[in-house]
Amino acid sequence: MRVGSGFCEVLSASGYVYIIGVAGDSGSGKTTFTAAIRNLIGEDLVSTITLDDYHLFDREERNALQITPLSPRANDISRLERDIGRLKQGKGVEKMRYNHTNGTIEGPFFFPPSKIVIVEGLHSLFTPKLRSLLDFSFFVDPSPDVKREWKLKRDMGARGYTEQQVRREMALRESDYLAYIAPQRECAQGIIGISFSRFGRHLGWEENIYRVSLALEPLRGVGERIWVQFDFRAVITGHPRPFSVEYRPVVEKGRLLGSIELDGGFPCESADTLVSLLHHQTGVDPRDFLPQCPLLTPTDLMQLVVCWRIISHRLSLAGQ
């Protein structure tokens, strides 16, 4: 349950609509992070536009045309630009809905504006017009072997495909991914990388432990200091799981980014300072959505960091 917070008061008093773009390949983990933003900031403040809803053709039509959803020709990008522009102005839109169960397009449905709107999908950063409407953006970029494992697990489980169908689809999509989706990474203000843990590939499948990195453009005007703590009790009491933290500046296509990489299983106390800050800012207790202690994964911690980055930036937009 939400309690009163300064952040909520700022948003409630403002007519400004803050737009977040989340791009990446199908099955890359985008939804994991967008769901965390909604949970940790509050579903009453955050809504999500899923770009699959802007497919021009249903699954049967795409198969007949031999076109993949990654191709811009399979999507109504112009309508997407218009709808995001209206939401930015605080206006609702009429939009369709893509049904992943049967591959059909349904609707239209009314989508109201909210204080924070997440634009999640394959083409969130595809055009200059879309990028101009975004306040913050990030690209989720798992390694090819992680992405392959995730897509097999998701499409064979939740979507009912056979393994042969999933592998054939991945092969067909590869050239479109490289042509249309991968270049959007260069436009993102944050890049989330995911690879198998150095402490064992099996940890990903069994415990959702991956090596996760976050590279961010510098953000000016953020006053608070945030700590990810390391308590030496983890050493002297024999914390049973290995973990690591690495920071390094990186240059990405001429841009200087600060990159932090987390790996392994972290004691829950590692996030105490960040959890308390987010609770104070939003009125939502992150512990309600985190796994039970004594273990936090790198993904858990990165979700907290991404939310802090978004909240800090929104609060820095004084008077909006």
C-alpha positions as CSV (number, residue, x, y, z in Angstrom):
1,M,0.0,0.0,0.0
2,R,1.2,3.5,-0.9
3,V,1.8,6.0,1.8
4,G,2.3,9.8,1.3
5,S,5.5,10.8,-0.5
6,G,7.0,13.9,-1.9
7,F,7.4,12.3,-5.3
8,C,3.7,11.5,-5.5
9,E,2.9,15.1,-4.6
10,V,5.2,16.4,-7.3
11,L,3.5,14.2,-9.9
12,S,0.0,14.9,-8.7
13,A,0.5,18.7,-8.9
14,S,2.0,18.5,-12.4
15,G,0.4,18.1,-15.7
16,Y,3.6,16.9,-17.2
17,V,3.6,13.4,-18.7
18,Y,7.0,11.7,-18.4
19,I,7.7,9.2,-21.2
20,I,10.1,6.3,-20.9
21,G,11.2,4.3,-24.0
22,V,12.3,0.7,-23.5
23,A,13.7,-1.0,-26.6
24,G,15.2,-4.4,-27.4
25,D,14.6,-7.6,-29.2
26,S,11.6,-9.9,-28.6
27,G,12.2,-11.9,-25.5
28,S,15.1,-9.7,-24.3
29,G,13.8,-9.1,-20.8
30,K,12.2,-5.7,-21.5
31,T,9.0,-6.6,-19.6
32,T,10.9,-7.7,-16.5
33,F,12.2,-4.1,-16.1
34,T,9.0,-2.3,-17.1
35,A,7.0,-4.4,-14.6
36,A,9.5,-3.5,-11.9
37,I,9.1,0.3,-12.8
38,R,5.3,0.0,-12.4
39,N,5.6,-2.0,-9.2
40,L,8.2,0.1,-7.5
41,I,6.9,3.5,-8.5
42,G,3.2,2.5,-8.3
43,E,0.7,1.3,-10.8
44,D,-1.5,4.3,-10.1
45,L,1.2,6.5,-11.6
46,V,2.7,4.3,-14.3
47,S,1.1,2.7,-17.4
48,T,2.7,0.8,-20.3
49,I,2.1,1.0,-24.1
50,T,3.2,-2.3,-25.7
51,L,4.3,-1.8,-29.2
52,D,3.1,-5.2,-30.3
53,D,-0.3,-3.5,-30.3
54,Y,0.9,-1.5,-33.3
55,H,1.3,-4.5,-35.6
56,L,-0.4,-3.9,-38.9
57,F,-0.8,-7.6,-39.7
58,D,-1.9,-10.5,-37.6
59,R,0.2,-13.7,-37.3
60,E,-1.4,-15.4,-40.2
61,E,-1.0,-12.4,-42.4
62,R,2.6,-12.0,-41.5
63,N,3.3,-15.6,-42.3
64,A,1.6,-15.2,-45.7
65,L,3.6,-12.0,-46.4
66,Q,6.8,-13.6,-45.1
67,I,7.4,-10.5,-43.0
68,T,8.6,-10.4,-39.3
69,P,7.3,-8.1,-36.6
70,L,10.8,-6.6,-36.5
71,S,10.4,-5.0,-39.9
72,P,9.0,-1.4,-39.7
73,R,6.7,-2.3,-42.6
74,A,4.8,-4.7,-40.3
75,N,4.1,-1.9,-37.8
76,D,2.1,1.4,-37.8
77,I,4.9,3.6,-36.7
78,S,3.1,6.8,-37.8
79,R,0.1,6.0,-35.6
80,L,2.5,5.2,-32.7
81,E,4.1,8.6,-33.1
82,R,0.8,10.3,-33.1
83,D,-0.5,8.4,-30.0
84,I,2.7,9.1,-28.0
85,G,2.4,12.7,-28.9
86,R,-1.2,12.8,-27.7
87,L,-0.2,11.0,-24.4
88,K,2.6,13.5,-23.9
89,Q,-0.1,16.3,-24.1
90,G,-2.1,14.5,-21.4
91,K,-4.7,13.2,-23.8
92,G,-6.0,9.6,-24.1
93,V,-5.8,7.5,-27.3
94,E,-7.8,4.7,-29.0
95,K,-5.5,1.8,-29.8
96,M,-5.6,-1.8,-30.8
97,R,-4.4,-4.8,-28.8
98,Y,-2.3,-7.7,-30.1
99,N,-3.4,-11.1,-28.7
100,H,-0.3,-13.3,-28.3
101,T,-2.3,-16.4,-27.6
102,N,-3.9,-16.6,-31.1
103,G,-1.9,-13.9,-33.0
104,T,-4.9,-11.7,-33.8
105,I,-5.5,-8.0,-33.5
106,E,-8.4,-6.8,-31.3
107,G,-9.9,-3.5,-30.5
108,P,-9.9,-0.6,-30.5
109,F,-9.6,0.1,-26.8
110,F,-9.2,3.4,-24.9
111,F,-5.9,4.1,-23.3
112,P,-5.8,6.9,-20.8
113,P,-2.8,9.1,-20.0
114,S,-0.9,8.6,-16.7
115,K,1.8,10.6,-15.0
116,I,4.5,8.2,-16.3
117,V,4.1,6.3,-19.6
118,I,6.4,3.4,-20.6
119,V,6.7,2.8,-24.3
120,E,8.0,-0.8,-24.5
121,G,8.7,-2.7,-27.7
122,L,10.9,-3.4,-30.7
123,H,10.8,0.1,-32.2
124,S,10.6,2.4,-29.2
125,L,13.6,4.4,-30.3
126,F,13.3,3.8,-34.0
127,T,12.5,7.3,-35.3
128,P,13.8,10.8,-34.4
129,K,10.2,11.8,-33.7
130,L,9.7,9.0,-31.2
131,R,13.0,9.8,-29.5
132,S,12.1,13.5,-29.3
133,L,9.0,12.5,-27.2
134,L,11.0,10.5,-24.6
135,D,12.3,11.8,-21.3
136,F,14.5,8.7,-20.7
137,S,15.2,5.6,-22.7
138,F,17.1,2.3,-22.3
139,F,17.9,-0.6,-24.4
140,V,17.8,-4.2,-23.0
141,D,20.6,-6.2,-24.6
142,P,21.1,-9.8,-23.4
143,S,23.9,-11.9,-25.0
144,P,22.8,-14.1,-27.9
145,D,23.0,-17.3,-25.9
146,V,20.9,-15.9,-23.0
147,K,18.3,-14.5,-25.5
148,R,18.1,-17.8,-27.2
149,E,17.4,-19.7,-24.0
150,W,14.8,-17.1,-22.8
151,K,13.0,-17.1,-26.1
152,L,12.7,-20.9,-26.2
153,K,11.5,-20.9,-22.6
154,R,8.9,-18.2,-23.2
155,D,7.5,-19.1,-26.6
156,M,7.3,-22.9,-25.9
157,G,5.7,-22.2,-22.5
158,A,3.5,-19.1,-22.5
159,R,2.9,-19.0,-26.2
160,G,2.5,-22.6,-27.2
161,Y,5.2,-22.9,-30.0
162,T,7.2,-26.0,-30.7
163,E,11.0,-25.8,-30.3
164,Q,11.3,-26.2,-34.1
165,Q,9.0,-23.3,-34.7
166,V,10.9,-21.0,-32.2
167,R,14.3,-21.8,-33.7
168,R,13.0,-21.3,-37.2
169,E,11.5,-17.9,-36.2
170,M,14.7,-16.8,-34.5
171,A,16.7,-17.6,-37.7
172,L,14.2,-15.7,-39.9
173,R,14.3,-12.6,-37.5
174,E,18.1,-12.3,-37.2
175,S,18.7,-10.1,-40.3
176,D,15.8,-7.8,-39.3
177,Y,17.1,-7.6,-35.8
178,L,20.5,-6.4,-37.0
179,A,19.0,-4.0,-39.5
180,Y,16.2,-2.4,-37.4
181,I,16.5,-3.2,-33.7
182,A,20.2,-3.4,-32.8
183,P,21.0,0.2,-34.0
184,Q,18.6,1.6,-31.5
185,R,21.1,0.8,-28.8
186,E,23.2,3.8,-29.9
187,C,20.2,6.1,-29.2
188,A,19.5,4.9,-25.6
189,Q,20.5,6.8,-22.5
190,G,20.9,3.6,-20.6
191,I,22.0,0.1,-21.8
192,I,21.2,-3.0,-19.8
193,G,23.5,-6.0,-20.6
194,I,22.7,-9.5,-19.5
195,S,25.0,-12.6,-19.8
196,F,25.4,-15.9,-18.0
197,S,27.0,-15.7,-14.6
198,R,30.7,-16.3,-14.3
199,F,29.8,-18.4,-11.2
200,G,27.9,-20.9,-13.3
201,R,25.7,-20.9,-16.4
202,H,23.1,-23.1,-14.6
203,L,22.4,-20.3,-12.1
204,G,20.4,-18.4,-14.7
205,W,17.9,-21.2,-15.4
206,E,17.7,-22.4,-11.8
207,E,17.8,-19.2,-9.8
208,N,17.5,-16.3,-12.2
209,I,21.1,-15.2,-11.4
210,Y,22.8,-13.6,-14.4
211,R,25.7,-11.1,-14.8
212,V,23.8,-7.8,-15.3
213,S,25.4,-4.5,-16.4
214,L,23.9,-1.0,-16.6
215,A,25.7,1.7,-18.6
216,L,24.2,5.2,-18.2
217,E,24.8,8.6,-19.6
218,P,25.8,11.2,-17.0
219,L,22.9,12.8,-15.2
220,R,23.6,16.3,-13.9
221,G,21.9,17.9,-10.8
222,V,21.4,14.8,-8.7
223,G,22.2,15.7,-5.1
224,E,21.6,12.5,-3.2
225,R,24.3,9.9,-2.7
226,I,23.2,6.2,-3.1
227,W,25.1,3.3,-1.7
228,V,25.1,-0.4,-2.5
229,Q,26.5,-1.7,0.8
230,F,28.9,-4.4,1.5
231,D,28.9,-5.7,5.0
232,F,31.9,-7.6,6.1
233,R,29.6,-9.9,8.1
234,A,29.2,-11.6,4.8
235,V,32.8,-12.6,5.1
236,I,33.1,-13.4,8.7
237,T,29.8,-15.3,8.9
238,G,30.5,-17.2,5.7
239,H,27.9,-15.9,3.3
240,P,27.5,-19.0,1.1
241,R,27.1,-17.3,-2.3
242,P,29.8,-15.6,-4.4
243,F,29.0,-12.1,-5.7
244,S,30.9,-9.3,-7.5
245,V,30.6,-5.6,-8.2
246,E,32.5,-3.8,-11.0
247,Y,32.4,-0.2,-12.1
248,R,34.2,1.2,-15.2
249,P,33.8,4.1,-17.5
250,V,33.1,3.0,-21.1
251,V,33.0,4.7,-24.5
252,E,30.0,3.7,-26.7
253,K,30.0,5.1,-30.2
254,G,31.8,8.2,-28.9
255,R,29.7,8.6,-25.8
256,L,31.2,8.4,-22.3
257,L,29.0,6.2,-20.1
258,G,29.4,5.0,-16.5
259,S,28.9,1.2,-16.3
260,I,28.3,-1.0,-13.3
261,E,28.2,-4.7,-13.5
262,L,26.7,-7.1,-10.8
263,D,27.0,-10.8,-10.6
264,G,26.2,-13.6,-8.2
265,G,23.9,-13.8,-5.1
266,F,23.9,-10.7,-2.9
267,P,22.9,-10.5,0.8
268,C,19.6,-8.6,1.1
269,E,21.3,-6.0,3.3
270,S,23.2,-4.8,0.2
271,A,20.2,-2.8,-1.0
272,D,19.0,-1.4,2.4
273,T,19.9,2.2,1.6
274,L,18.4,2.1,-1.9
275,V,15.3,0.4,-0.7
276,S,14.8,3.0,2.1
277,L,15.3,5.9,-0.4
278,L,12.8,4.5,-2.9
279,H,10.3,3.8,-0.1
280,H,10.6,7.4,1.1
281,Q,10.3,8.9,-2.4
282,T,7.4,6.8,-3.7
283,G,5.5,5.6,-0.7
284,V,5.9,2.1,-2.1
285,D,8.0,-0.4,-0.1
286,P,10.2,-2.3,-2.6
287,R,10.5,-5.2,-0.2
288,D,6.9,-6.1,-1.2
289,F,8.1,-7.0,-4.6
290,L,11.6,-8.4,-3.9
291,P,12.3,-12.0,-3.2
292,Q,12.4,-13.2,0.4
293,C,15.8,-12.9,1.9
294,P,18.6,-13.9,2.3
295,L,19.4,-13.5,-1.4
296,L,19.1,-10.8,-4.0
297,T,20.0,-11.3,-7.7
298,P,21.7,-8.8,-9.9
299,T,18.4,-8.3,-11.7
300,D,16.7,-7.4,-8.5
301,L,19.3,-4.8,-7.7
302,M,19.4,-3.3,-11.2
303,Q,15.6,-2.9,-11.1
304,L,16.1,-0.7,-8.0
305,V,18.9,1.3,-9.6
306,V,16.8,1.9,-12.8
307,C,13.8,3.1,-10.8
308,W,16.1,5.5,-8.8
309,R,17.5,6.9,-12.0
310,I,14.0,7.6,-13.4
311,I,12.8,9.1,-10.2
312,S,15.9,11.3,-9.8
313,H,15.5,12.6,-13.3
314,R,11.8,13.3,-13.0
315,L,12.4,15.2,-9.8
316,S,15.1,17.2,-11.5
317,L,12.6,18.6,-14.0
318,A,11.8,21.5,-11.8
319,G,8.5,23.2,-12.5
320,Q,7.2,20.6,-15.0
